[in-house]
């Protein structure tokens, strides 16, 4: 492994999982109250989107890992990584 490959393999990449999206006006955001439910654009059971440093790289589902959330990779998009 070259020195550059070693350096690159040690870089940290931020992974983000997106449950869904919605759009709201400033007035709607200002009127939010504790306990209010906001509808998102994805259906229950649909795969979640997995991003690496802001780029979509695959689909996953939420799982429990002890008392924390985890993800199970369902599909990776090799051309996106």
C-alpha positions in Angstrom: 0.0 0.0 0.0 1.4 3.4 -1.0 1.8 6.2 1.5 -1.0 8.1 -0.2 -3.3 5.1 0.0 -2.5 4.7 3.7 -3.3 8.3 4.4 -6.5 8.2 2.4 -7.6 4.9 4.0 -7.3 6.6 7.5 -9.6 9.5 6.6 -12.9 9.8 8.5 -16.0 10.1 6.3 -19.3 11.4 7.8 -22.2 9.0 7.2 -25.7 10.5 7.3 -29.0 8.6 7.2 -32.1 10.5 6.0 -35.5 9.3 7.2 -37.4 11.8 5.0 -37.9 15.4 3.9 -40.6 18.0 4.0 -40.9 21.7 3.3 -42.3 24.2 5.7 -42.7 28.0 5.6 -41.0 30.1 8.2 -44.4 30.8 9.7 -45.1 27.0 10.1 -41.7 26.5 11.7 -42.3 29.3 14.0 -45.7 27.8 15.1 -44.2 24.4 15.9 -45.0 23.1 19.4 -43.5 20.3 21.5 -45.2 17.0 20.7 -46.4 18.1 17.3 -46.0 15.5 14.5 -44.6 16.4 11.1 -45.3 14.3 8.1 -42.4 13.3 5.9 -42.2 12.3 2.2 -41.3 8.6 2.8 -43.6 5.7 3.7 -43.0 3.4 6.7 -40.9 0.5 5.6 -39.3 2.3 2.7 -35.5 2.1 2.6 -33.7 5.1 4.1 -31.1 7.1 2.1 -27.4 6.7 3.1 -25.0 9.6 2.4 -21.2 9.8 2.7 -20.0 13.4 3.0 -23.3 14.6 1.4 -23.2 12.1 -1.5 -25.9 9.4 -1.8 -24.1 6.1 -1.7 -26.9 3.6 -0.9 -30.0 2.5 0.9 -30.4 1.1 4.4 -32.9 0.3 7.1 -32.9 1.3 10.7 -32.1 -1.5 13.2 -31.5 -1.7 17.0 -27.9 -2.2 18.2 -28.2 -2.7 21.9 -29.9 0.5 23.1 -28.9 2.6 20.1 -29.9 3.0 16.5 -27.9 1.3 13.8 -28.4 0.7 10.1 -28.4 -2.4 7.9 -27.1 -1.8 4.4 -29.6 -2.9 1.8 -27.9 -1.6 -1.4 -24.7 0.3 -2.2 -24.3 2.4 -5.4 -20.6 1.8 -6.4 -20.6 4.6 -8.9 -21.7 7.1 -6.2 -19.0 6.3 -3.6 
